[in-house]
Amino acid sequence: MKLGLFSALTALALGPAGGALAQTARAQTAPVPAAASSDPDGDRVGDIDVVAATRRAMGTYAREVGSGPMGRLSPRWDDRICVHVAFMDAEHATFLRDRVGAVAKAIGLSPDPSPDCRPDISIFASDDPDALADELMVASPISFRPARRAVSLGDAALEAFRTSDAPVRWWQVSLPLMSDSGQVAIPLGAMEPDMMSRSVTVRNGSRLRGNVRDDLVGVTIILDMKKLEGVPFNAVSDYVAFVALAPADPRVETDGFDTVLNLFERPGVTGLTLTDEDYLFALYSASRDPMNASIQASEIADRMTTERRRRSAEQRRVAAAE
């Protein structure tokens, strides 16, 4: 199920307290079909150039926006997730939790509907996010750094999370797991878990697969409610859904990409973009245990490009039938 099929969720109104939620989801405008050419060979060359340019752009997006811990695969959730929203009024909290759950379900995950489930994704609203970040890190340091390497973006990134002035800050923790057993593939709490194996296991005659996958195991998101004043809550919910479900380094410059991560920097961003949606579907349909991050990014980019070509062909077919 593509995300656009349930984007009407963002049109829900929550009364006077949630007027911003009454804004409808963004409209996806189909490109104007090009005029027919009398040179079929020229058309074929042009199509190849367009596909190549699209593939390069998707590859850059997959490598930069979707980066995981250094030297590791881009992590993703395995199956079940529990979303918890704290310090927010019930109506907005329910909307946000449902939106994250709807995106998760669309890409094949199983959101736990129980309000008492053990949180995997913890979303906090605060008027003093710096103090809250400090409090959370002091209360449970192991949940932010269960190992020194291979599980997060590192010390500098954690300090950036603690002191961030962004409207939305997030911290993601992942674990390398053995593909066949699901057992943790590194010694937790060790200073140098470099002994982890990424040895190749030949499956179905392919040498492109490894024996370790990387799973998201915890995401902490803090919303600075003062800085979010006036921002449509449906757009904020899409932003939160993306960073809750996909690996994303908040320090990466995203201005050159068509992504919801530009929500606070670029006018006109109103929610998940087609590129974001294509990336989420590609990430969650790609091989779980490729041999390295480069192979993984290449597969994700190929899947994104294929989806773009399929969508473009469908738009041309519809336009030709009109």
Secondary structure, DSSP 8 states (H G I E B T S, - for coil): --GGGGGGGGG----GGGGGGGS--------------S-HHHHHHHHHHHHHHHHHHHHHHHHHTT--STTS---B--SEE-EEEESS-HHHHHHHHHHHHHHHHHTT-EE---TTS--SEEEEEES-HHHHHHHHHHH-HHHH-SSSSSSSS-HHHHHHHHH--SSEEEEEEEEEEETTT--BSS-TT-S--TT----B--BTTBSSBBSEEEEEEEEEEEEETTTTTTS-HHHHHHHHHHHHHS---TTS--TTS-SGGGTTTSTT--S--HHHHHHHHHHHHS-SSBSSHHHHHHHHHHHHHHHHHHHHHHHHHHHHH-
